[in-house]
Amino acid sequence: MQEEMARREEAELRKSHQKSRSLEGWGLLQALWYLAFYKPVITEVHLRRKNIEFIFIRFSAWQYAGCDKLWAGLVTTLCGSIRHHFGALPLSIYHVMGSRPRFASGFSQQEWILKKNTCLKLWGLLFVLSVGISVLLVALLVPSVKDNHALKVIGSTVASLSGSGLVLGAVSIVKNLLISEKKKIERLTNSEKFTSQLGFMSKVRNEIEVLIDFLAFMEIFERRRLRVVLEITSLDICYPEKVAGVLNAMNTLLSDANSPFIFILVVDPSVIVPCLEQTSCMKGLADNGYLYLNRTVTLPFSIPEMGLRSKLQCLEDAVQTREDLMYRIITRNVERNLRRSRAKGRGEPVAVAAAPRERSRHELDAEAVRYIHDAFRCLHDDSDRLYRYVPSSSVQVRRIVNTIPVTLRLMLHHGGPRRDLSPRAAAAWVVLANQWPCRLSWALQCLEDAGQRSRSPAALGSRSLWSIFQEHLEELCGVREALRNVLCLDGDPELFEAFLARDFPFSAAEAGHLLKFTVNLDHSIRCKMGLLRGLQRLARANAATVSRSVQCPPPPE
């Protein structure tokens, strides 16, 4: 959008040979002059202009999730951002003296029309004020009329009446300068009875209409189109009622045919649609959230899956944020060298060996950094198969990058990693737990139950985790309705099979060892699965007991 804005600006300059104006320096004085004494006119020349300026506003719904009305946060953010972009003084003067743009009559190319009534009123007030002041000065200074009390009264009255009109205008400008549109709406919403106030939404709508008219005025002054782009994020982590309120506020702002707003709604439809279907806004739409979104969003754009180059770049960027892993060791070495140099300068003996506990801690830190960097290197190496299983979501990528250092440090501080488990294996285990938490938890629960019933745990530990999952897959399909919400967390099932069966065939012993240091797997999922399996075993045992009692009737008396 920025590139398109620059391209259109250059093309319009070559076409019309008119530069766009801005509210800087001399342009601010020009804008204030036009605001006070001229009416803007929308001409054919203005309608043919193709250059455009985008005003970007970011609205994170989570920042306003605590307020009663989330849509009010959207409106106040809009008002505050426009005021910040153009400045408080032009908007305050427009509130008092500004005029709404009107379309030109015929083929007139005149974009500004003088406000004759405003000029006459202003010059009339100034003339009456000057007359009143002159009469008052004459009554006070001329010796022959000093004792004329009536002349003093007339002069002071005329001066005060004419001056009060100018003062009231200045006070109105100062009032709008101090009390912004954002504060006005916040004052209305902070009232305990604001929901029952007559015309509350009308007042909010009036403030929005003033902003729209001001933007139309600035379009003519700056000689380009203006579009306010609102990027709405984090809406899918708010309550359903507030989600519907924000969408209703969007529809309200877009209801005007000449609305200068563009909304970029960044949401996950699988989360937003159930939220909409839980609210009362779906009445009349057959409780279909997708139908509501289709009638609201005019340009749907589903972001495609991240490509190889983009994924590797995202991984590299996320790893760069973990450069703090080296910071403690580097600073500790610098401090140690400074202490040694100071001790040598004073002629004091230098302690070469540190305390055993401190030395072991330093060695663990250095070893942890080495292991973590090795794991990161495998993670974003295009010659390694591990990157293929990394998700395309930047949030999930950062979760994986933040979890790997914690996992490796826990392994090092609790006896160190096993010889058969490399940093690459630890990174692969973190990816596995992040991408398929339900299927991995099921395999681990089945492994735990089998170990409790087995008489030879060593033989069980040599089995692969994939074979254990395959053995109990039919049982998982039987309880999939009870685990429906947890199964939604898993990624592609085919990739899960390729991960465990071919690329990273973890054994049961390796899985049991890595489970001790797994921090990105919700253990409550396994608890729920263990309870379901226990209930199923009880049901099967009860059914077997009943069938045996039916097959073996009691002996005759």
ZAVEXVO-551795 format. One record per residue (C-alpha): residue in one letter; z, x, y. Coordinates in pm, whole numbers, plus 50000, padded with zeros to 5 digits. Layout:
A/Z/X/Y .
...
***
This chain:
M/50000/50000/50000 .
Q/50071/50290/50234 .
E/49733/50444/50156 .
E/49557/50113/50214 .
M/49739/50076/50545 .
A/49621/50419/50664 .
R/49264/50356/50546 .
R/49239/50023/50728 .
E/49385/50172/51044 .
E/49117/50443/51054 .
A/48840/50191/50984 .
E/48959/49956/51260 .
L/48981/50245/51509 .
R/48620/50343/51438 .
K/48512/49981/51469 .
S/48692/49861/51783 .
H/48787/50193/51951 .
Q/49132/50043/52022 .
K/49446/50219/51910 .
S/49736/50021/51773 .
R/50046/50007/51988 .
S/50406/50061/51886 .
L/50752/50007/52036 .
E/50802/50368/52136 .
G/50819/50511/52486 .
W/50573/50340/52719 .
G/50491/50088/52446 .
L/50848/49950/52459 .
L/50823/49887/52834 .
Q/50486/49717/52784 .
A/50629/49494/52512 .
L/50924/49391/52730 .
W/50687/49310/53018 .
Y/50467/49094/52795 .
L/50772/48924/52644 .
A/50900/48822/52983 .
F/50585/48720/53171 .
Y/50298/48652/52927 .
K/50207/48408/52651 .
P/50028/48550/52345 .
V/49700/48394/52236 .
I/49545/48422/51889 .
T/49179/48498/51952 .
E/48879/48545/51727 .
V/48902/48922/51776 .
H/49257/48921/51646 .
L/49165/48714/51340 .
R/48891/48963/51254 .
R/49126/49261/51260 .
K/49169/49419/50917 .
N/49427/49684/50996 .
I/49771/49600/50868 .
E/50125/49734/50871 .
F/50367/49673/50584 .
I/50738/49650/50662 .
F/50918/49729/50338 .
I/51260/49576/50274 .
R/51455/49637/49954 .
F/51697/49372/49835 .
S/51923/49447/49540 .
A/52064/49116/49425 .
W/52357/49288/49254 .
Q/52495/49401/49591 .
Y/52537/49036/49694 .
A/52627/48896/49352 .
G/52989/48846/49457 .
C/52911/48603/49740 .
D/52895/48229/49684 .
K/52535/48199/49800 .
L/52311/48483/49690 .
W/52015/48343/49883 .
A/52216/48388/50206 .
G/52228/48761/50128 .
L/51848/48762/50100 .
V/51808/48588/50438 .
T/52060/48814/50615 .
T/51897/49125/50469 .
L/51561/49002/50599 .
C/51697/48934/50948 .
G/51886/49261/50970 .
S/51591/49470/50851 .
I/51345/49315/51098 .
R/51592/49363/51381 .
H/51640/49727/51281 .
H/51266/49788/51256 .
F/51167/49648/51597 .
G/51494/49704/51784 .
A/51755/49464/51912 .
L/51632/49444/52276 .
P/51278/49304/52216 .
L/51410/49043/51971 .
S/51690/48941/52209 .
I/51449/48896/52500 .
Y/51217/48696/52275 .
H/51502/48458/52191 .
V/51547/48384/52563 .
M/51205/48424/52723 .
G/50954/48461/52437 .
S/50669/48218/52373 .
R/50517/48113/52044 .
P/50155/48232/52001 .
R/49889/47963/52029 .
F/49525/47961/51930 .
A/49259/48026/52191 .
S/49046/47740/52317 .
G/48678/47802/52256 .
F/48555/48161/52232 .
S/48793/48308/52484 .
Q/48886/48671/52419 .
Q/49187/48675/52650 .
E/49495/48760/52441 .
W/49756/48725/52717 .
I/49809/48441/52962 .
L/50045/48471/53254 .
K/50349/48242/53244 .
K/50304/48075/53580 .
N/50611/47856/53551 .
T/50831/48152/53462 .
C/50693/48359/53750 .
L/50738/48071/53997 .
K/51094/48010/53881 .
L/51181/48378/53898 .
W/51025/48433/54239 .
G/51181/48108/54363 .
L/51529/48215/54248 .
L/51482/48559/54403 .
F/51360/48404/54729 .
V/51650/48156/54745 .
L/51893/48435/54654 .
S/51757/48659/54928 .
V/51778/48369/55179 .
G/52135/48292/55077 .
I/52238/48659/55102 .
S/52065/48691/55438 .
V/52243/48382/55577 .
L/52575/48511/55444 .
L/52522/48856/55596 .
V/52426/48703/55929 .
A/52737/48486/55924 .
L/52954/48787/55845 .
L/52798/49057/56063 .
V/52646/48892/56371 .
P/52920/48865/56637 .
S/52790/48544/56793 .
V/52809/48344/56467 .
K/53111/48506/56301 .
D/53327/48205/56371 .
N/53073/47960/56221 .
H/53248/47860/55897 .
A/52975/47617/55787 .
L/52711/47891/55790 .
K/52927/48108/55564 .
V/52973/47822/55319 .
I/52600/47747/55311 .
G/52505/48112/55256 .
S/52759/48174/54981 .
T/52670/47848/54804 .
V/52296/47917/54809 .
A/52349/48277/54693 .
S/52587/48181/54412 .
L/52367/47897/54283 .
S/52052/48105/54279 .
G/52230/48408/54139 .
S/52395/48207/53863 .
G/52053/48123/53713 .
L/51968/48493/53691 .
V/52313/48574/53552 .
L/52286/48305/53285 .
G/51954/48448/53169 .
A/52100/48798/53155 .
V/52409/48671/52970 .
S/52188/48497/52713 .
I/51998/48820/52651 .
V/52322/49019/52617 .
K/52463/48754/52382 .
N/52161/48775/52152 .
L/52179/49151/52181 .
L/52537/49158/52055 .
I/52520/48870/51807 .
S/52227/48920/51571 .
E/52060/48659/51351 .
K/52234/48817/51054 .
K/52576/48762/51212 .
K/52488/48403/51301 .
I/52400/48319/50941 .
E/52703/48505/50809 .
R/52923/48308/51049 .
L/52778/47983/50916 .
T/52818/48081/50551 .
N/53172/48213/50605 .
S/53284/47870/50716 .
E/53481/47687/50446 .
K/53290/47365/50517 .
F/52944/47513/50560 .
T/52804/47318/50266 .
S/52896/46990/50435 .
Q/52772/47082/50781 .
L/52492/46857/50899 .
G/52181/47055/50966 .
F/52310/47379/50814 .
M/51983/47458/50640 .
S/51803/47347/50955 .
K/51989/47615/51153 .
V/51897/47879/50898 .
R/51537/47761/50902 .
N/51530/47781/51284 .
E/51641/48144/51271 .
I/51365/48222/51021 .
E/51106/48043/51235 .
V/51208/48253/51536 .
L/51153/48568/51327 .
I/50813/48442/51212 .
D/50707/48365/51570 .
F/50834/48704/51685 .
L/50628/48875/51414 .
A/50322/48680/51528 .
F/50388/48794/51885 .
M/50419/49157/51771 .
E/50094/49128/51574 .
I/49904/49055/51895 .
F/50088/49323/52089 .
E/50043/49595/51825 .
R/49680/49487/51758 .
R/49725/49467/51379 .
R/49850/49236/51110 .
L/50215/49257/51006 .
R/50341/49178/50658 .
V/50705/49193/50551 .
V/50728/49311/50189 .
L/51058/49222/50021 .
E/51126/49402/49696 .
I/51383/49200/49496 .
T/51552/49390/49213 .
S/51857/49349/48985 .
L/51813/48973/48979 .
D/51828/48965/48599 .
I/52193/49081/48596 .
C/52321/48796/48816 .
Y/52453/48452/48724 .
P/52196/48177/48648 .
E/52283/47961/48951 .
K/52238/48254/49187 .
V/51905/48347/49030 .
A/51777/47996/49098 .
G/51911/48013/49456 .
V/51715/48331/49532 .
L/51393/48183/49391 .
N/51447/47869/49598 .
A/51499/48084/49910 .
M/51172/48263/49831 .
N/50989/47932/49804 .
T/51144/47819/50134 .
L/51028/48132/50316 .
L/50681/48102/50164 .
S/50646/47732/50240 .
D/50482/47804/50578 .
A/50105/47842/50556 .
N/50114/48137/50800 .
S/50414/48304/50639 .
P/50400/48684/50683 .
F/50617/48753/50377 .
I/50519/48917/50050 .
F/50777/48911/49770 .
I/50772/49168/49491 .
L/50993/49019/49221 .
V/51098/49290/48973 .
V/51251/49102/48679 .
D/51252/49076/48302 .
P/51112/48729/48219 .
S/51300/48721/47887 .
V/51624/48729/48089 .
I/51520/48520/48391 .
V/51370/48228/48196 .
P/51693/48140/48007 .
C/51885/48165/48336 .
L/51650/47915/48500 .
E/51665/47679/48203 .
Q/52045/47663/48231 .
T/52037/47540/48591 .
S/51955/47204/48742 .
C/51643/47333/48917 .
M/51438/47273/48601 .
K/51462/46894/48620 .
G/51111/46753/48618 .
L/50957/47065/48461 .
A/51051/46979/48100 .
D/51321/47251/48108 .
N/51049/47516/48086 .
G/51140/47834/48272 .
Y/50798/47991/48215 .
L/50633/47693/48384 .
Y/50864/47737/48685 .
L/50775/48107/48713 .
N/50404/48029/48684 .
R/50433/47793/48980 .
T/50633/48043/49184 .
V/50463/48377/49120 .
T/50108/48388/49260 .
L/50016/48733/49125 .
P/50182/48810/48791 .
F/50168/49174/48689 .
S/50322/49292/48364 .
I/50373/49668/48374 .
P/50187/49822/48076 .
E/50349/50058/47832 .
M/50412/50405/47970 .
G/50151/50661/47871 .
L/50216/50999/47715 .
R/50191/51199/48037 .
S/50407/50955/48232 .
K/50670/50947/47957 .
L/50692/51326/47942 .
Q/50718/51342/48321 .
C/50992/51076/48318 .
L/51181/51271/48053 .
E/51147/51594/48249 .
D/51269/51427/48569 .
A/51568/51281/48386 .
V/51653/51618/48233 .
Q/51639/51782/48576 .
T/51928/51562/48683 .
R/52142/51735/48419 .
E/52119/52076/48584 .
D/52489/52038/48656 .
L/52545/52160/48299 .
M/52491/52517/48419 .
Y/52687/52480/48741 .
R/53036/52536/48602 .
I/52941/52848/48409 .
I/52749/52999/48701 .
T/53032/52936/48949 .
R/53290/53068/48705 .
N/53092/53391/48658 .
V/53059/53429/49035 .
E/53432/53382/49085 .
R/53509/53633/48809 .
N/53277/53892/48969 .
L/53440/53835/49309 .
R/53787/53887/49163 .
R/53675/54208/48994 .
S/53516/54345/49313 .
R/53828/54266/49515 .
A/54051/54430/49255 .
K/53835/54744/49255 .
G/53845/54754/49634 .
R/54225/54749/49631 .
G/54244/54998/49345 .
E/54412/54751/49112 .
P/54348/54752/48736 .
V/54080/54508/48625 .
A/54170/54268/48345 .
V/53876/54287/48109 .
A/53994/54041/47846 .
A/54090/53689/47939 .
A/54349/53478/47765 .
P/54244/53366/47416 .
R/54253/52994/47507 .
E/54050/53046/47826 .
R/53798/53268/47648 .
S/53743/53012/47373 .
R/53693/52737/47629 .
H/53438/52947/47815 .
E/53256/53028/47495 .
L/53247/52661/47399 .
D/53100/52572/47738 .
A/52833/52838/47708 .
E/52747/52732/47354 .
A/52738/52366/47457 .
V/52493/52441/47738 .
R/52270/52632/47497 .
Y/52269/52348/47244 .
I/52208/52085/47513 .
H/51911/52270/47656 .
D/51766/52311/47307 .
A/51801/51937/47250 .
F/51636/51857/47583 .
R/51354/52097/47506 .
C/51280/51910/47183 .
L/51308/51577/47361 .
H/51025/51631/47610 .
D/50807/51865/47407 .
D/50466/51708/47341 .
S/50430/51911/47019 .
D/50746/51753/46877 .
R/50736/51406/46722 .
L/51066/51302/46879 .
Y/50920/51205/47217 .
R/50712/50932/47051 .
Y/51027/50732/46981 .
V/51166/50761/47333 .
P/51139/50422/47514 .
S/50920/50367/47817 .
S/51203/50224/48029 .
S/51340/50474/48280 .
V/51687/50322/48241 .
Q/51681/50381/47864 .
V/51551/50734/47916 .
R/51845/50815/48141 .
R/52084/50663/47889 .
I/51951/50897/47622 .
V/51957/51200/47852 .
N/52315/51125/47957 .
T/52434/51065/47598 .
I/52298/51382/47436 .
P/52533/51622/47627 .
V/52837/51408/47542 .
T/52745/51396/47172 .
L/52685/51771/47145 .
R/53005/51859/47332 .
L/53207/51634/47101 .
M/53051/51804/46799 .
L/53133/52150/46934 .
H/53492/52068/47030 .
H/53563/51916/46687 .
G/53474/52199/46454 .
G/53118/52269/46569 .
P/52790/52134/46434 .
R/52702/52170/46068 .
R/52448/52427/45971 .
D/52207/52162/45848 .
L/52235/51962/46175 .
S/52043/52119/46463 .
P/52044/52010/46830 .
R/51713/51843/46752 .
A/51879/51632/46482 .
A/52158/51533/46722 .
A/51902/51430/46985 .
A/51710/51231/46722 .
W/52032/51055/46617 .
V/52102/50957/46979 .
V/51749/50814/47010 .
L/51796/50626/46682 .
A/52123/50468/46795 .
N/51974/50377/47132 .
Q/51652/50221/47000 .
W/51769/50039/46685 .
P/52142/49967/46717 .
C/52132/49660/46489 .
R/51936/49810/46199 .
L/52128/50138/46219 .
S/52461/49954/46224 .
W/52352/49751/45920 .
A/52260/50064/45724 .
L/52589/50232/45821 .
Q/52792/49923/45723 .
C/52616/49903/45387 .
L/52682/50273/45338 .
E/53050/50227/45421 .
D/53086/49933/45182 .
A/52907/50122/44905 .
G/53132/50423/44958 .
Q/53442/50206/44926 .
R/53320/50066/44593 .
S/53163/50384/44454 .
R/53345/50614/44215 .
S/53127/50916/44306 .
P/53095/50950/44686 .
A/52911/51283/44647 .
A/52620/51116/44470 .
L/52605/50851/44742 .
G/52596/51115/45015 .
S/52274/51264/44883 .
R/52085/50938/44923 .
S/51867/50883/45229 .
L/51973/50636/45495 .
W/51635/50465/45472 .
S/51676/50393/45098 .
I/52014/50233/45167 .
F/51862/50016/45440 .
Q/51572/49916/45215 .
E/51808/49821/44936 .
H/51995/49573/45157 .
L/51703/49452/45370 .
E/51685/49115/45196 .
E/52052/49057/45266 .
L/51991/49135/45637 .
C/51715/48874/45645 .
G/51962/48621/45511 .
V/52200/48668/45806 .
R/51939/48722/46076 .
E/52027/48392/46245 .
A/52389/48502/46291 .
L/52268/48841/46423 .
R/51987/48700/46638 .
N/52122/48832/46970 .
V/52192/49177/46824 .
L/51849/49200/46662 .
C/51693/49146/47005 .
L/51829/49489/47104 .
D/51615/49668/46846 .
G/51276/49819/46911 .
D/50965/49813/46695 .
P/51059/49775/46323 .
E/50755/49977/46211 .
L/50867/50268/46428 .
F/51213/50242/46274 .
E/51060/50281/45929 .
A/50849/50578/46040 .
F/51151/50736/46207 .
L/51387/50725/45904 .
A/51138/50739/45616 .
R/50907/51014/45743 .
D/50999/51204/46059 .
F/51380/51215/46051 .
P/51504/51135/45698 .
F/51878/51147/45759 .
S/52091/51153/45446 .
A/52403/50942/45400 .
A/52622/51251/45437 .
E/52453/51349/45763 .
A/52484/50995/45896 .
G/52854/50986/45814 .
H/52908/51318/45992 .
L/52710/51218/46303 .
L/52881/50880/46323 .
K/53207/51051/46423 .
F/53048/51171/46747 .
T/52824/50871/46824 .
V/52913/50721/47161 .
N/52603/50508/47233 .
L/52644/50272/46936 .
D/52861/49963/46975 .
H/53102/49968/46681 .
S/53179/49598/46724 .
I/52831/49528/46580 .
R/52932/49692/46251 .
C/53259/49497/46251 .
K/53068/49171/46282 .
M/52832/49277/46004 .
G/53123/49374/45780 .
L/53277/49031/45833 .
L/52946/48857/45749 .
R/52900/49063/45433 .
G/53258/48990/45326 .
L/53207/48617/45374 .
Q/52883/48633/45177 .
R/53056/48812/44888 .
L/53332/48550/44887 .
A/53073/48272/44884 .
R/52886/48434/44593 .
A/53208/48490/44401 .
N/53313/48129/44458 .
A/52971/48004/44347 .
A/52987/48221/44033 .
T/53333/48087/43951 .
V/53216/47729/43990 .
S/52909/47789/43774 .
R/53118/47948/43497 .
S/53360/47656/43500 .
V/53068/47413/43470 .
Q/52901/47608/43189 .
C/53227/47639/42987 .
P/53382/47288/42953 .
P/53746/47265/42846 .
P/53817/47239/42471 .
P/53873/46890/42328 .
E/54228/46776/42287 .
***
